[in-house]
């Protein structure tokens, strides 16, 4: 039974995972190789917990108990005794391998999990002598709020380890796990690629940036269109994920990065965090299309909102079906993942077949 959790990485994701586990009643140790990041953790954690109290998500006593449950430690060796170690370091394969190589010795009996969003779990597991106890537990940001967790089996992950981690996420953290094959982008990052890329292709076909986003909200009832989402995520981050998946899958044409996004990123136009992306932002609020971005599209031809949504939802559905046929995940898990990660009212299979059941199948 998992009782003691360790987190490697005290950045945004690591701190969020630590807070989530602490709020769920687990004892948590956190290590980060950057001393200042580790030193700042208590203040960041307290601020986040205080905010939860103000929003009536936690009581004062619950927040204090969670705060006291998280212990920063000064060395990876201090994580000894953990039942589960979750690595949330930078997306660098060699860095992750080095961390797990040491954890293999420090925590010989623990379940080892990586929070990678784009790297091969099996490739990471090559660094340990016991790859059967390593798997992917991919949380979404912010972990405390987001319900979805992608559970990724490496090539040698044992069924017992996977089940133990699954139970921890489902019953311990009260999150919604989905069963995913170890493949580039897993479910969400892969199946959502066409949303961003097809959105740009629609722009190149003459649709205005705002017209594409407006059509998605009007026809698909989604909270954000592709350009708005890219601005929120960061055009640079989004492009990096696209390039990673494009290369890992053998450079398929459908995942080829689009030149408008590449050109904006090269110019430092990376979205809301920079005050300008596909849109301009004032005090964090959207204030209209960015002329620099709009100039990259021809503004020729006319597409109706329905035509725009049919193309976008069709591209998502096609990628979802391809992922299903390749054994990445089942229909229900794909629909669940997209709905929970993106706050969409339906998943890609449900959009194509509204009467389809969304009951979760037995694993």
N, C-alpha and C positions, 0 to 999 in steps of 0.2 A: 504494500500500500504506500502511495506517495504522500509524504507528510512534509519533508524538507526539500525546498526548491532552491536552486541556485541559478542566477542569471549572469551571463557574461556579456557585458556591455551596458553602460549606464546612460546611453544617449536617449533620444526620444522614444524609440521602440523598447529598449531595454528597461527604461524607467517605467514605461507604461505596463509592460509585462509584469514587472516586480510589483507594481501597485495592484494590478488585477489579482495576482496570486495572494497578496497580503490581505486584500479585501475579502477574499474567499476563505480566509482562515489559515493559510499556509505560512510557515516560517520561511523567510526568504533571505538569502545572502546574495550580494551583488558585487561583482568585480569589474573594473575597467582599467585598461593599461594606461589611460590618460589620467593622471592624478587630479587635475582640476575638474574634469568631468565627474569623477567619483566624489570629490569634495563638495561639488554643487548639488549632488543628488538629494540629500536631506531637505534642503530648501525648496527644490523643485517639487519633491514629493509632498511636502507640507502644503505648498501652494495649491497643488492639484487636489489634495484631499479637502482643504478648506473650501475650495470652489465647489466640490461635491456636496459639502454640508450646506453651503449657501443655496444650492439648487435643490436641497431636500433629497438628494440621492443617498446620503449617508447621515447617520446621527453623529453628534460630536464624539460620543464614546466609540462608535465604530471606526471613525476616522483616526482617533488616537490609537486604538488597538492596531489598526493597519500600519500606521506610522511606526509603532514600536516593533512591528513584526519584520521590518526590513533592516538588514544590517550590512552596510558597506564593508568590504574586506580589502586588504592591501595586496593580496597575492592570490594567484589562481589556486595555489596549494591550500588556501584557507577554505576552499569549497568542499574539501573532503568531508564525506559523510552525507552528502546530498543524495536524495532518492531520484531526483530528476534535475538535469542541468539543461537550461535553454540558452543557446548561444544567439546573441543579437548584435554581432559585430558588423563591420562594414562588408559590403558585397564584394569580397575579394577571396577567390578560391584558396590561394596559398595561405592567406591569413587564417581562414577558417580551418584549414587542415592542420596548421601549426597549433591552433587552440585545442582542437580535438585530440591531437597526438598527445598533448600534455594531460588533458582531461582523462584520457584513457588510463593513465597511470594514477592520477590523483583520485579519481572516482571510479574504481574498478567494478563497482556493483550498481552504478546508477544508470538510468535510462538517459541517453544522450540525444538531444534534439537541437536542430538548427532552425532558425527562423528565416532562412534564406527565401527570397521571393523570386530569384531568377537562376540560381546555380543548381547543378545536379546534386541531389542528396547522395546518390551512389558515389559520385566523384569525391565528395567531402568525406564519405565513410572509408575511402581507401587509406586514410591516414591513421585509422585505428586498428588494433589487433582483433577487436571484437565488433565487426561491422553489424552484426545481428542486433546490437542494442542501440543503433543509431537510426533516427528517422527525422522527417521534417515536420515541424509544427509551425505553420505559417499563420501568424496573427496579422490582422489588419489594423491600421492606425486610425484612431487611437484604440488600443487593445481593450481598455476598460469599457468603451462604448460599443465597439463593433462586435456583433454576435458571431460572425463567421470565423472559422478556423480551418484552413486546409491541412489535412493530415496526409503526409506524403510517405509512402513506403519506399525505402531504398531497395536495391536489388537483393540485399541480404537481410533486411529487417525481419526479425522473427515475428510470427503471429502473436506471441505472448507479449512482446514489447509493444507492438502496435495496439493491442487491446488494452494494455495498461495505460498507455498514453491517451487513447480514445476515452476511456472511462474518466481519467483525470480531467480532460477538457469538458466532457459532457456533464458529468456529475459533480466534479470538484469545482470547476470554474463556471458551470452552467452556461456554456457556450454551445454553438451548433457546429459540430465537426462534419466535414465531408471527406470521403475517401478518394484520394487522388494518386494516380500513377506518377512516378518520377519522370517528368517530361518538361521541356522548356516552357516556362510561364504558368505551369500547373493549369488550373481552370481559369481563374479570373483574368490574369494578365494576358493569357493567350486568347481566350474567347472575346475579350473586349478590344483586342487590337483593331479589328475591322471598324469598330465604332469611330475610332480616331482617324484611321487611314482613309476609310470611305468618306468620312466627313470632309477631309481635305480634297478628295477626288471630286466630290460634289461641288466644292468651291471652284475647282479647276474647270468644272463643267458649266460654271456660270452662276451658281447659287451664292448669295451673299452669306457671310459668316453668321450674322444674326438670323437670317432666314432659316438656315439649317438648324440652329439651336431652337428657334421658335417652333419649327415644325415638329421637333422631337417632343417638346412639351405638349403641344396641341394634339398631336396624333398618337404619341406613345405614352403620354401622361408620365414621362420620366422627369425627375427633378432638374436635370441638367442635360444640355446637349453636348456634343463632342468637343466643341471649341471651349465652352465654359469649363468643362471637366479638365481639359488640358491645361487651362490657365490655373485652375485650382491645384492640380497635381504639381504643376511646373512643367513647362515645355521641355526643359532640359532633362528632367527625370523621366518624363514620358517617352522622350526620344531615346534615351539610354536603354530603357526596357525594350522598346521596339527593335533597336539594333541588336540587342542580346538575343532576343527570340528569333529574329531574322537570320542571324548567323548560325544559331544553334540548330535551327530546322533546315539548314541547307540553302538559305537565301531564296525562299519561294517568292514569286512575284507579288503575291497578295500581301506580304508583310514588308515589302520594300519601303523604307523610309521615304517620305515625300519632301520634295525640295522646299516648299514654303516653310515647313517647320524647321528644317535644317538651317535655312537662311536666317530665320528669326533667332534661333538659339545661338548661332555664330555671332549675331549682333548683340547678344546679351538681352534679348527680348524674351523673357522666360516665364511670363505669367503674372499672376496677382502679386506674388512676393516681390516682384520688381516694379510693380506699378504699371506695367504694360506687357501685354501678350497679344492674343487675338483681339482683346479688348483693352481699353485704358481704364485705370482705376484711380479714384481720388478718395483718400481716407479709407481705403480698403473696399470701396464700393464701385461697381462697374459704372462707367460714365460714357459708354458708347464704343463702337468699333475703333480699333487702332488703325488709322489710315495707312501706316506702314505695312500692316498685315494685309489689309484689304487690297492694297496695290499689287499684291502677289497673285491675285485672282482676277480673271478677265471680266467678270460681271457681264457675261453675255449669256443669252439663252434664258429660258424661264422654266423653272421646275415648281410644281405645286407642292404644298406641304405634304400631301399624301404621297406623292412620288418620292419625295425626300425620305420620308419615314419608311416606305416600302423598301427602298434601297438599303438603308441602314439596318433595319431589322432583318432584312434578308441576308445581309452579309454576316450579321451576328449568328443567325440561325445556321447558315452554311458552315461557319467555323465550329459551332457547337456540335453539329452533326459529324463533322470530320473528327473532332476530338473524341466523341462517343465511339465512332467506328474504330478508332485507334486504341481504345481501351483506357483513355485518360480518366474517365469517370462515367457514371451512368447518367441517364437523362435527369432523374430526380436531383442528383447531387449537383449537376451543372445548373439547373434552374434555381436551386436553392442558393448556390454560391453567387450567381449573378444578382439575384434579388437582394440578398443580404449585404453583399459588398458594395453594390451600386445604388441601393435603395430604389430599385426598379419595381414596378407593380407586378411584373411577370418576368419569367425567364424566357430564353430564346425558343425553347420547345413549346412553352405555353402560348407564346405569341403566334406560333405557326399552327398550333392545335389547341384552341381555347378550352376544349372539353377534356384535355389530357389530365390524368390524375397526377397530383404532386405528392402523393404519399411516399414516404421515404422507404425504400426497399431494405430488406435484410442484407447485411453485408456478407 
